[in-house]
Amino acid sequence: MKIQNIVTNISDNLKHLALALPLGAAVFFGTGQVDGQNIEYTGTAGGAWSDPANWQYGVVPTGVDQPIIDSVGPTIGASDTVSLTGGFYIGNGGMGSVLQTGGSVTVANMEPGYATQGTYTLSGGTLNLTQGGWDLLLGRNGNGTFNLEGGTLNSASQIWMGWSGGTGVFNMTNGTLNSSYAGVAFQFTQGQVNFGGGDMYLTGDQTAIGNNAWFQKTGVGTYAATYDGTNTHLYYKPPTSSDKDIVSFTFPTYGAATISGTNISLTVPLGTDVTALAPIYTVSVGATCVPASGSTNNFSNPVHYVVTAADSSIKQYTVTVTIVPVMLTFGPGATITGTNIVWTGPLGIVVTNLAPIYTVSQGASGSPASGTPLDFTTPQAYTVTAAGYPTQVYTVTLNLVQENINYIGAADGAWNQPTNWAGGFVPLGPNQPIVGLAGYDGVGPVIGDTDTVVLTKCLYIGSSATGYVRQTGGSLTAGSLEPGYQTPGTYTLSGGTLTLQDPGWDLLIGRFGNGTFNLEGGTLNSAGLISLSWPGFSGTGVFNMTGGTLNSTYSGTAFQFANGAVNFGGGDIYLTGDQTTITNNEWFYLTGTGPCTVSFDGTTTHLYYVTPLLEQPTLSANGFSFSFSGPSGQPYTLLSTTNVALPLSQWQTNSTGLLTGPNSPIGFTNATPHAVPHMFYRVRSP
């Protein structure tokens, strides 16, 4: 009696837990009746149906349980046997799908697209639907799809497309559908049947089912609907025709052959072994051919290929392979198609004296010789010959296009050297040079005293690797310049003239990479904004100036700041309009020696450093001496006074002249320094 009471208490305590689990899932204490319930798939895409860890409550649905799939759901494989007496719902609150590749599934009814979107794909095994009335409802309230790609679908009742607002699609490309329903197998509300292959067996005479607008015939061959007195069979008959063409014929390595009627021809380069070639071909649908596609044959002499049509008629083709001396390469960078050569070059080049380089088959020769300068204003003909073989004449056409030209030279290579640029063309005119490419990291060209470069568009530095350009002299004119376009890039001007002409912005330093412009000498003429990166971009721009001259004709503020700095350490900056406050910006750093002067003459703002340098004075028996220096050729005035409070206009002028350079100081001596109590001196330049 005491043991009985303990069992009763356990039963009472676990009653609610028992009601929360599906029938057959566990052993329950107590006497409460438990019904089957919905069980949701919680596993990953393509998880095994038979793995309890993939299901709510850790239980695989069975019997009266009703599976619910709201994601890319499980796979039913060859070892699975699924038996359900209730419903099977795919797409209740999400996008659900089930793939059956094998095994056996028996279920009363199935609803892909129950409330949202659901798909069931049967590619192998057997699916048995057993409920009378309807057993496959595609798209009750959502979009439901059933794909029959293989295996067998046995249906005891109607297959219904669409119901209360949903859409159903039944796609069949293979496999077998056996419908034992006594009426029309498919019921249409919204959707369609796409019958592209396989076999449909329908009870009774349903040969007219294919006349419905919702029944789409998507297969290859002839659609057939036959009735044997008991069942209707829907299928496709294999196509039968008299078509017997070789549609394509290709020799691997050597390309497509030319088909002309029943003659197929190909030319191959001198030196090719034609005794063991294995061409690949395609023929008309339903036709066959011998020798087989891909089989090896000796083409020292013509070879016959026989095509047999589906109606058994035949056609013979003759395949001839001719050995010829050929042009192997041309350019650099030209495209050779047959005997036509297209050589693509950049707009702006001088086409009247181009010297292309080419190679020909071993044992052959070409005329004109490789490297001969020619006028490519019109197409040029090149002849390739070899003793005992047919002569080949190639037509070369020059195609000029606006294009980017990549720098592929070494570090400090000459800008005007064609081999330093892709395609062998030095950029000019509308071409856009790109320096700093993957595979050419850390290198760039030098523009020297003899170079005159004229570009109408942009020069990019730092595209997929670090790049630089150094200008030590000469002249470069461009629409705009972008150091740090995508990756780190630097332009250094130490001599010559750089002229940028885009009136919007012409120097963008650091678009997405880290860009640097160094002005160490020479002259930079800028018509637009000099931008330190740009709003919304991720790069950083730095403008360093230690010498030379910047002439900005931009009508607004010369520098646009987004991220970076201007380091002004020397030289002369001339800015259009009154920009005397530009040095007040937190990104404008004064890094030079001596005081920085900012002046405005009513038209132009001038930034520069006071450059005369006074050396330490000396006092001796011979008098008071000191020296001073500054840029060569810059005028100076030496002033003195005994009263430092006087305006400069009242100071005495001791001497005037031109400075002779920082390394050539000018000396001054006062031989009678004791004649007055004190004397003050000032050097002004200019």
MARGUDO-640945 format. One record per residue (C-alpha): residue number from 0; x, y, z. Coordinates in Angstrom, 3 decimals. Layout:
BEGIN
     n         px         py         pz
   NUM          X          Y          Z
...
This chain:
BEGIN
     n         px         py         pz
     0      0.000      0.000      0.000
     1      2.836      2.397      0.778
     2      4.500      1.682     -2.631
     3      1.182      2.323     -4.418
     4      0.898      5.804     -2.874
     5      4.384      6.749     -4.097
     6      3.559      5.728     -7.684
     7      0.310      7.724     -7.571
     8      2.159     10.859     -6.422
     9      4.704     10.530     -9.218
    10      1.872     10.170    -11.708
    11      0.192     13.365    -10.467
    12      3.434     15.377    -10.565
    13      4.358     14.362    -14.131
    14      0.918     14.599    -15.677
    15      1.518     18.060    -17.212
    16      4.894     17.022    -18.580
    17      3.334     14.000    -20.232
    18      0.707     16.177    -21.937
    19      3.476     18.368    -23.402
    20      5.071     15.509    -25.405
    21      3.889     13.763    -28.601
    22      2.148     10.441    -28.507
    23      4.557      7.520    -28.648
    24      7.509      9.740    -27.820
    25      8.036      8.514    -24.233
    26      6.609      6.331    -21.483
    27      4.182      8.302    -19.306
    28      3.040      7.798    -15.741
    29     -0.588      8.422    -14.856
    30     -3.845      7.801    -16.656
    31     -4.271     11.047    -18.745
    32     -5.100     10.479    -22.481
    33     -2.466     12.055    -24.866
    34     -3.224     13.034    -28.527
    35     -0.711     13.491    -31.386
    36      0.580     17.055    -31.850
    37      2.507     19.462    -34.131
    38      6.282     19.007    -33.985
    39      8.509     21.675    -35.521
    40     11.776     20.997    -37.323
    41     14.563     22.863    -35.470
    42     17.649     21.419    -37.151
    43     19.976     22.841    -39.770
    44     19.462     22.856    -43.532
    45     19.654     19.327    -44.929
    46     19.700     17.661    -41.521
    47     18.704     14.001    -41.223
    48     14.972     13.396    -40.760
    49     15.637     10.511    -38.390
    50     17.869     12.501    -35.986
    51     15.824     13.387    -32.842
    52     18.108     16.370    -32.192
    53     16.634     18.020    -35.287
    54     13.089     18.099    -33.864
    55     11.192     19.972    -31.175
    56     11.060     17.995    -27.923
    57     13.908     15.785    -29.283
    58     11.394     13.433    -30.897
    59     11.097     12.346    -34.560
    60      7.437     12.695    -35.722
    61      5.554      9.466    -36.173
    62      1.998      8.172    -36.179
    63     -0.568     10.936    -35.581
    64      2.118     13.629    -35.088
    65      2.050     16.460    -37.632
    66      5.492     17.755    -38.768
    67      5.865     21.494    -39.402
    68      8.791     22.755    -41.528
    69      9.442     26.528    -41.544
    70     13.028     26.638    -42.818
    71     15.339     24.847    -45.229
    72     14.477     21.567    -43.635
    73     15.430     17.931    -43.449
    74     16.545     15.364    -45.984
    75     14.797     11.987    -46.160
    76     17.314      9.410    -47.358
    77     17.505      5.808    -48.464
    78     17.486      4.385    -44.928
    79     14.417      6.351    -43.766
    80     10.910      4.919    -43.401
    81      8.436      7.606    -42.377
    82      4.835      6.722    -41.485
    83      2.347      9.450    -40.538
    84     -1.428      9.222    -40.266
    85     -2.023     12.978    -39.996
    86     -0.989     16.055    -41.970
    87      2.415     17.259    -43.075
    88      2.811     21.085    -43.211
    89      5.618     22.944    -45.021
    90      5.648     26.735    -44.696
    91      3.499     27.565    -41.690
    92      5.297     30.726    -40.617
    93      8.484     30.743    -42.665
    94      9.997     29.460    -45.912
    95     10.132     25.700    -45.539
    96     11.423     22.892    -47.730
    97     11.932     19.124    -47.611
    98     14.123     16.992    -49.893
    99     13.468     13.264    -50.319
   100     16.295     11.450    -52.075
   101     15.278      7.909    -51.170
   102     13.504      5.776    -48.592
   103      9.767      5.690    -48.049
   104      7.283      8.253    -46.763
   105      3.628      7.469    -46.085
   106      1.391     10.318    -44.961
   107     -2.349     11.018    -45.041
   108     -1.989     14.447    -46.649
   109      0.683     17.020    -47.356
   110      0.497     20.829    -47.594
   111      3.506     22.727    -49.005
   112      2.703     26.453    -48.762
   113      0.258     26.012    -45.896
   114      0.473     29.647    -44.751
   115      3.703     31.004    -46.257
   116      6.108     29.400    -48.758
   117      6.831     25.685    -48.857
   118      8.492     23.176    -51.214
   119      8.703     19.395    -51.305
   120     11.208     17.845    -53.732
   121     11.064     14.127    -54.524
   122     14.150     12.929    -56.416
   123     14.228      9.321    -55.226
   124     12.344      6.768    -53.111
   125      8.571      6.550    -52.679
   126      6.012      9.021    -51.358
   127      2.561      7.583    -50.553
   128     -0.364      9.977    -49.962
   129     -3.326      8.074    -48.549
   130     -6.136     10.474    -47.573
   131     -9.340     10.466    -49.625
   132    -10.728     13.747    -50.989
   133     -7.435     15.536    -51.478
   134     -4.020     14.440    -50.240
   135     -1.662     17.020    -51.798
   136     -2.713     20.655    -51.367
   137     -0.187     23.068    -52.895
   138     -0.620     26.627    -51.604
   139     -3.488     26.864    -49.139
   140     -2.714     30.444    -48.089
   141      0.905     30.686    -49.279
   142      2.958     29.618    -52.294
   143      3.358     25.862    -52.506
   144      5.602     23.881    -54.862
   145      6.003     20.156    -55.449
   146      8.983     19.046    -57.563
   147      8.872     15.478    -58.890
   148     12.385     14.860    -60.226
   149     12.650     11.120    -59.642
   150     11.234      8.261    -57.553
   151      7.522      7.492    -57.288
   152      4.580      9.541    -56.033
   153      1.469      7.462    -55.214
   154     -1.594      9.663    -54.734
   155     -4.970      8.327    -53.549
   156     -6.936     11.520    -54.226
   157     -6.781     14.938    -55.844
   158     -3.704     17.079    -56.201
   159     -4.973     20.593    -55.519
   160     -3.294     23.795    -56.750
   161     -4.194     26.844    -54.645
   162     -6.976     27.188    -52.133
   163     -7.884     30.287    -50.118
   164     -5.572     32.885    -51.677
   165     -2.551     30.657    -52.193
   166     -0.789     29.498    -55.378
   167      0.319     25.962    -56.178
   168      2.838     24.707    -58.729
   169      3.432     21.033    -59.586
   170      6.714     20.565    -61.504
   171      7.484     17.157    -62.978
   172     10.690     16.469    -64.896
   173     11.193     12.766    -64.147
   174      9.957      9.885    -62.015
   175      6.471      8.425    -61.839
   176      3.113      9.717    -60.654
   177      0.488      7.046    -59.917
   178     -2.906      8.602    -59.216
   179     -5.675      6.221    -58.096
   180     -8.233      9.017    -57.756
   181    -11.414      8.173    -59.722
   182    -11.965     11.747    -60.960
   183     -9.716     14.382    -62.518
   184     -6.320     13.977    -60.839
   185     -5.582     17.726    -60.619
   186     -7.900     20.370    -59.172
   187     -7.062     23.954    -60.219
   188     -7.755     27.136    -58.264
   189     -4.545     29.150    -58.697
   190     -1.252     27.880    -60.154
   191     -0.172     25.400    -62.799
   192      1.264     21.993    -63.687
   193      4.581     21.989    -65.568
   194      4.954     18.533    -67.125
   195      8.434     18.168    -68.580
   196      9.220     14.450    -68.300
   197      8.654     11.151    -66.549
   198      5.428      9.112    -66.533
   199      1.974     10.086    -65.254
   200     -0.549      7.286    -64.736
   201     -4.058      8.583    -64.039
   202     -7.166      6.489    -63.277
   203     -9.789      6.493    -66.040
   204     -9.785      8.386    -69.307
   205     -8.008     11.680    -68.596
   206     -6.437     12.097    -72.038
   207     -7.959     15.594    -72.286
   208     -6.208     16.883    -69.171
   209     -3.404     18.333    -71.262
   210     -5.884     20.705    -72.938
   211     -6.211     22.829    -69.796
   212     -4.499     26.215    -69.799
   213     -2.955     25.453    -66.429
   214     -1.326     22.268    -67.767
   215      1.980     23.340    -69.380
   216      3.897     20.886    -71.582
   217      7.582     21.707    -71.013
   218      9.315     18.502    -72.126
   219     11.513     17.573    -75.096
   220      9.990     15.355    -77.736
   221      6.383     14.653    -78.602
   222      3.766     14.866    -75.849
   223      1.559     11.746    -75.709
   224     -1.633     10.899    -73.799
   225     -2.876      7.291    -74.213
   226     -5.750      5.387    -72.580
   227     -5.706      1.578    -72.286
   228     -9.272      1.210    -71.034
   229     -8.267      1.547    -67.384
   230     -5.551      4.166    -67.023
   231     -4.342      7.251    -68.855
   232     -0.591      7.444    -69.499
   233      1.039     10.849    -70.067
   234      4.646     10.924    -71.342
   235      6.947     12.265    -74.036
   236      7.958     10.273    -77.087
   237     11.623     10.648    -78.044
   238     11.990     13.024    -81.003
   239     12.139     11.366    -84.376
   240     13.407     13.467    -87.230
   241     15.639     13.456    -90.276
   242     17.994     16.051    -88.767
   243     21.579     14.830    -89.111
   244     23.848     17.848    -88.955
   245     27.165     18.328    -87.246
   246     26.381     21.531    -85.368
   247     29.847     22.277    -83.968
   248     33.275     20.733    -84.388
   249     36.182     21.766    -82.158
   250     39.761     20.653    -81.781
   251     40.976     21.188    -78.192
   252     43.955     23.563    -78.142
   253     43.371     24.631    -81.748
   254     39.812     25.905    -81.585
   255     36.650     25.571    -83.655
   256     36.802     24.213    -87.180
   257     34.939     25.802    -90.094
   258     31.826     23.917    -91.251
   259     30.817     24.532    -94.873
   260     28.182     22.129    -96.109
   261     29.548     18.662    -95.469
   262     33.153     19.883    -95.420
   263     34.865     20.691    -92.124
   264     38.281     22.350    -92.176
   265     40.874     23.540    -89.703
   266     44.334     25.016    -90.049
   267     46.908     24.212    -87.370
   268     50.340     25.725    -86.745
   269     53.432     24.336    -88.368
   270     54.909     21.750    -86.002
   271     51.564     20.300    -84.858
   272     51.328     16.490    -84.603
   273     48.102     15.748    -86.516
   274     48.344     11.974    -86.135
   275     46.547     11.894    -82.775
   276     43.888     14.614    -82.567
   277     40.651     14.137    -80.624
   278     38.011     16.619    -81.828
   279     34.800     17.262    -79.909
   280     31.543     17.801    -81.762
   281     27.782     18.147    -81.333
   282     25.052     16.832    -83.659
   283     21.327     17.328    -84.200
   284     18.974     16.308    -81.387
   285     18.285     12.576    -81.622
   286     21.140     11.936    -84.066
   287     24.302      9.882    -83.563
   288     27.734      9.998    -85.206
   289     30.837      7.879    -85.751
   290     33.696      8.189    -84.976
   291     32.603      9.208    -81.485
   292     33.105     12.737    -80.189
   293     36.408     12.923    -78.334
   294     37.897      9.837    -80.003
   295     41.487     10.071    -81.293
   296     42.103      9.946    -85.052
   297     44.938     10.469    -87.544
   298     44.291     13.612    -89.593
   299     47.301     13.285    -91.887
   300     44.613     12.664    -94.503
   301     40.921     13.693    -94.503
   302     38.729     11.745    -92.054
   303     35.047     10.908    -92.680
   304     32.382     11.342    -89.985
   305     28.955      9.722    -90.553
   306     25.857     11.162    -88.847
   307     22.717      9.027    -88.481
   308     19.371     10.774    -87.886
   309     16.580      9.514    -85.636
   310     14.786      8.243    -88.768
   311     17.973      6.282    -89.716
   312     18.919      8.521    -92.642
   313     22.640      9.358    -92.856
   314     24.989     12.187    -93.877
   315     28.764     11.973    -94.357
   316     31.132     14.822    -93.447
   317     34.771     15.153    -94.531
   318     37.153     16.690    -91.999
   319     40.428     18.129    -93.322
   320     43.275     19.466    -91.174
   321     45.841     21.660    -92.970
   322     49.233     22.517    -91.518
   323     50.274     26.139    -92.133
   324     52.907     28.542    -90.809
   325     51.147     30.945    -88.466
   326     51.529     34.183    -86.588
   327     51.799     33.157    -82.931
   328     51.905     36.544    -81.177
   329     51.635     40.169    -82.286
   330     51.743     43.476    -80.536
   331     52.226     43.341    -77.674
   332     48.671     42.556    -76.692
   333     47.003     41.991    -80.083
   334     44.169     39.497    -80.583
   335     44.641     36.964    -83.401
   336     41.470     35.416    -84.876
   337     42.169     33.317    -87.937
   338     44.120     35.599    -90.245
   339     42.705     38.780    -88.726
   340     44.694     40.623    -86.064
   341     43.258     43.449    -83.956
   342     45.878     45.486    -82.150
   343     44.316     47.665    -79.474
   344     46.082     50.845    -78.466
   345     45.270     54.018    -76.547
   346     43.793     57.107    -78.128
   347     46.292     59.861    -78.740
   348     49.282     57.767    -79.821
   349     51.149     58.561    -83.000
   350     50.074     55.767    -85.367
   351     52.281     56.642    -88.318
   352     55.448     55.073    -86.944
   353     54.565     52.014    -84.861
   354     56.960     49.046    -84.716
   355     55.066     45.926    -83.523
   356     56.868     42.796    -82.366
   357     55.631     39.373    -83.484
   358     56.538     35.680    -83.464
   359     55.748     32.953    -86.016
   360     55.859     29.166    -86.180
   361     59.240     27.489    -85.861
   362     60.786     27.229    -89.307
   363     58.665     30.054    -90.725
   364     59.401     33.697    -91.482
   365     57.312     36.871    -91.652
   366     57.303     39.974    -93.803
   367     57.608     42.883    -92.977
   368     60.115     41.869    -90.331
   369     59.230     42.024    -86.644
   370     60.021     45.472    -85.214
   371     59.719     47.299    -88.557
   372     58.106     50.764    -88.171
   373     54.922     51.124    -90.259
   374     52.054     53.564    -90.711
   375     48.942     52.000    -89.134
   376     46.586     54.750    -90.263
   377     45.167     51.963    -92.461
   378     45.362     48.160    -91.910
   379     48.683     46.503    -92.711
   380     49.311     43.073    -94.284
   381     51.856     40.604    -92.911
   382     52.849     37.445    -94.813
   383     54.032     34.265    -93.078
   384     55.782     31.638    -95.203
   385     57.541     28.295    -94.818
   386     58.934     26.011    -97.527
   387     56.444     23.345    -98.592
   388     53.439     24.841    -96.793
   389     50.657     27.241    -97.812
   390     51.383     30.955    -97.323
   391     49.318     32.829    -94.744
   392     48.478     36.527    -95.128
   393     47.388     38.358    -91.965
   394     45.567     41.688    -91.865
   395     46.439     43.863    -88.863
   396     43.989     46.572    -87.830
   397     44.813     49.142    -85.146
   398     41.923     49.795    -82.744
   399     42.362     52.965    -80.694
   400     40.341     53.256    -77.509
   401     40.302     55.372    -74.390
   402     41.701     53.119    -71.711
   403     43.583     52.781    -68.477
   404     47.246     51.933    -68.947
   405     49.027     50.150    -66.112
   406     52.616     50.799    -65.065
   407     54.485     47.463    -65.100
   408     58.083     48.711    -64.940
   409     60.619     48.639    -62.131
   410     61.241     51.220    -59.423
   411     62.259     54.609    -60.886
   412     61.694     53.451    -64.457
   413     61.562     56.088    -67.170
   414     58.051     57.429    -67.797
   415     58.582     57.558    -71.567
   416     59.840     53.957    -71.907
   417     57.094     51.900    -73.680
   418     58.131     48.600    -72.069
   419     57.302     50.088    -68.663
   420     53.600     50.255    -69.608
   421     51.057     47.515    -70.321
   422     50.543     47.041    -74.044
   423     53.794     48.833    -74.806
   424     52.134     52.247    -75.054
   425     53.232     55.315    -73.082
   426     50.069     57.018    -71.722
   427     49.013     60.295    -73.265
   428     45.903     62.240    -74.215
   429     42.717     60.632    -72.850
   430     44.569     57.612    -71.410
   431     44.481     57.192    -67.630
   432     47.774     55.906    -66.193
   433     47.531     53.633    -63.154
   434     50.584     53.203    -60.919
   435     50.527     50.773    -57.986
   436     49.081     47.415    -59.040
   437     49.117     43.983    -57.454
   438     52.302     42.304    -58.604
   439     54.038     45.690    -58.982
   440     54.038     46.834    -55.370
   441     56.220     49.737    -54.281
   442     57.357     50.813    -57.742
   443     56.734     53.787    -59.983
   444     58.122     55.908    -62.825
   445     60.240     59.059    -62.891
   446     59.377     62.098    -65.031
   447     62.643     63.811    -65.937
   448     63.973     66.923    -67.651
   449     63.344     65.662    -71.192
   450     59.762     64.514    -70.600
   451     56.681     66.404    -71.732
   452     53.559     64.514    -70.661
   453     50.099     65.715    -71.638
   454     47.045     63.907    -70.221
   455     43.459     65.132    -70.394
   456     42.090     62.859    -67.673
   457     43.278     61.456    -64.348
   458     46.554     59.926    -63.167
   459     45.834     57.313    -60.449
   460     48.503     56.244    -57.954
   461     47.727     53.295    -55.647
   462     45.091     51.041    -57.247
   463     45.707     47.622    -55.679
   464     49.227     48.055    -54.275
   465     51.541     50.853    -53.130
   466     52.750     53.113    -55.936
   467     54.558     56.397    -56.509
   468     55.519     58.898    -59.195
   469     58.578     61.160    -58.903
   470     58.929     64.273    -61.061
   471     62.418     65.730    -61.063
   472     61.981     67.949    -64.111
   473     60.137     68.284    -67.381
   474     56.429     68.966    -67.645
   475     53.279     67.017    -66.774
   476     49.821     68.325    -67.608
   477     46.764     66.339    -66.481
   478     43.102     66.850    -65.812
   479     43.473     65.582    -62.252
   480     45.750     63.562    -59.968
   481     44.812     60.990    -57.291
   482     47.593     59.664    -55.038
   483     46.050     57.069    -52.682
   484     43.167     56.169    -55.009
   485     42.530     52.748    -53.418
   486     45.834     51.904    -51.725
   487     48.836     54.010    -50.602
   488     50.144     56.362    -53.298
   489     52.645     59.249    -53.416
   490     53.513     61.974    -55.921
   491     56.748     63.900    -55.322
   492     57.493     67.071    -57.293
   493     61.083     68.235    -56.862
   494     61.600     69.944    -60.222
   495     59.837     70.907    -63.411
   496     56.181     71.904    -63.747
   497     52.998     70.034    -62.839
   498     49.794     71.579    -64.195
   499     46.378     70.255    -63.080
   500     43.420     71.579    -65.060
   501     40.136     70.192    -63.684
   502     38.214     73.226    -62.324
   503     36.249     71.140    -59.799
   504     38.930     69.271    -57.925
   505     42.186     68.403    -59.577
   506     44.288     66.986    -56.738
   507     42.463     64.424    -54.570
   508     44.910     63.021    -52.036
   509     43.655     59.792    -50.393
   510     40.277     58.733    -51.828
   511     40.192     55.277    -50.219
   512     43.912     54.769    -49.518
   513     46.567     56.902    -47.844
   514     47.713     59.564    -50.285
   515     50.695     61.910    -50.072
   516     51.784     64.837    -52.247
   517     55.298     66.194    -51.641
   518     56.135     69.604    -53.132
   519     59.898     69.929    -52.716
   520     60.721     72.073    -55.720
   521     59.453     73.091    -59.137
   522     55.999     74.541    -59.717
   523     52.510     73.140    -59.097
   524     49.748     74.941    -61.008
   525     46.306     73.979    -59.701
   526     43.000     75.058    -61.271
   527     40.709     73.284    -58.817
   528     40.437     72.107    -55.230
   529     43.273     70.341    -53.487
   530     41.321     67.854    -51.381
   531     42.669     65.997    -48.352
   532     40.552     62.862    -48.876
   533     36.844     63.579    -49.473
   534     33.674     63.566    -47.340
   535     32.354     60.012    -47.149
   536     35.622     58.451    -48.332
   537     37.872     56.383    -46.067
   538     41.307     57.615    -47.145
   539     43.759     60.089    -45.629
   540     45.502     62.876    -47.537
   541     48.730     64.709    -46.650
   542     50.157     67.690    -48.570
   543     53.788     68.327    -47.637
   544     55.509     71.458    -48.966
   545     59.142     72.249    -48.248
   546     60.078     74.172    -51.386
   547     58.935     75.205    -54.837
   548     55.836     77.147    -55.756
   549     52.114     76.430    -55.590
   550     49.933     78.581    -57.848
   551     46.228     78.015    -57.168
   552     43.695     79.740    -59.447
   553     40.700     78.151    -57.722
   554     38.213     80.884    -56.807
   555     37.272     79.406    -53.436
   556     39.287     78.007    -50.546
   557     42.202     76.206    -52.169
   558     42.261     73.246    -49.768
   559     39.284     70.962    -48.978
   560     39.677     69.054    -45.717
   561     38.069     65.708    -44.932
   562     40.874     63.721    -43.328
   563     44.573     64.617    -43.310
   564     46.851     67.646    -43.061
   565     48.807     70.339    -44.874
   566     52.402     70.656    -43.663
   567     53.781     73.962    -44.972
   568     57.499     74.130    -44.342
   569     58.865     76.257    -47.153
   570     58.452     77.666    -50.644
   571     55.758     80.027    -51.888
   572     51.996     79.475    -51.929
   573     49.919     81.834    -54.099
   574     46.138     81.535    -53.626
   575     43.402     83.370    -55.516
   576     41.480     85.897    -53.401
   577     41.810     86.723    -49.730
   578     42.757     83.468    -48.000
   579     44.872     85.013    -45.273
   580     42.984     83.045    -42.602
   581     43.832     79.660    -44.116
   582     46.635     79.122    -41.587
   583     44.081     79.306    -38.754
   584     42.706     75.873    -39.668
   585     43.658     73.069    -37.303
   586     44.723     70.896    -40.255
   587     47.162     73.544    -41.609
   588     50.537     73.078    -39.904
   589     53.407     75.587    -40.115
   590     56.533     73.440    -40.114
   591     59.121     75.852    -41.559
   592     62.001     77.761    -39.987
   593     61.359     81.390    -39.178
   594     58.116     83.334    -39.111
   595     55.451     82.589    -41.735
   596     54.218     85.622    -43.608
   597     50.671     85.741    -45.014
   598     49.926     88.755    -47.219
   599     47.074     89.816    -49.531
   600     47.659     92.330    -52.333
   601     43.993     92.726    -53.271
   602     44.090     89.825    -55.748
   603     46.285     87.051    -54.419
   604     47.207     85.657    -51.013
   605     50.921     84.888    -50.596
   606     52.222     82.487    -47.923
   607     55.978     82.260    -47.354
   608     58.633     82.177    -44.677
   609     60.958     85.108    -43.907
   610     64.146     83.509    -45.040
   611     67.149     85.835    -44.307
   612     69.174     84.286    -41.498
   613     71.269     86.460    -39.151
   614     74.340     84.755    -37.818
   615     75.753     85.324    -34.331
   616     77.359     88.847    -34.246
   617     80.901     89.432    -32.933
   618     82.435     92.428    -31.125
   619     86.188     92.949    -31.340
   620     88.821     95.668    -31.427
   621     88.108     95.982    -35.133
   622     84.433     96.737    -34.563
   623     80.988     95.085    -34.476
   624     80.421     92.400    -37.199
   625     77.644     90.077    -38.326
   626     76.515     88.272    -41.525
   627     73.205     87.210    -43.051
   628     72.039     84.950    -45.896
   629     68.962     83.933    -47.872
   630     67.671     82.652    -51.239
   631     69.900     83.599    -54.122
   632     68.640     86.584    -56.101
   633     66.178     87.788    -53.458
   634     66.566     91.549    -52.708
   635     67.496     92.735    -49.223
   636     67.808     95.995    -47.259
   637     70.038     96.433    -44.174
   638     68.635     99.052    -41.766
   639     69.908    100.503    -38.475
   640     68.777    102.927    -35.785
   641     69.687    104.079    -32.281
   642     65.944    104.249    -31.410
   643     64.119    100.983    -31.951
   644     60.790    102.735    -31.380
   645     61.050    104.663    -34.634
   646     59.020    103.420    -37.639
   647     61.063    101.544    -40.254
   648     60.678    104.426    -42.685
   649     62.881    106.491    -40.361
   650     65.610    103.894    -39.954
   651     68.899    104.476    -41.729
   652     69.648    102.351    -44.819
   653     73.120    100.896    -44.530
   654     73.134     98.783    -47.701
   655     70.895     97.102    -50.316
   656     71.493     94.329    -52.812
   657     70.665     90.748    -53.742
   658     71.134     87.736    -51.490
   659     73.638     85.206    -52.769
   660     72.237     81.951    -51.338
   661     72.065     80.256    -47.925
   662     75.657     79.049    -48.201
   663     77.073     82.426    -49.242
   664     76.478     84.903    -46.393
   665     76.850     88.672    -46.770
   666     78.993     90.363    -44.079
   667     78.656     93.793    -42.392
   668     81.044     95.552    -39.995
   669     80.606     98.731    -37.931
   670     84.206     99.855    -37.267
   671     83.193    102.441    -34.615
   672     80.578    100.675    -32.515
   673     81.435    102.736    -29.414
   674     80.498    106.052    -31.014
   675     76.898    105.635    -29.771
   676     75.470    103.988    -26.628
   677     73.660    101.328    -28.681
   678     72.698    100.490    -32.272
   679     69.855     98.312    -33.614
   680     70.017     96.487    -36.980
   681     67.329     94.857    -39.160
   682     67.578     92.927    -42.425
   683     64.461     93.025    -44.637
   684     63.856     90.679    -47.567
   685     62.243     91.276    -49.876
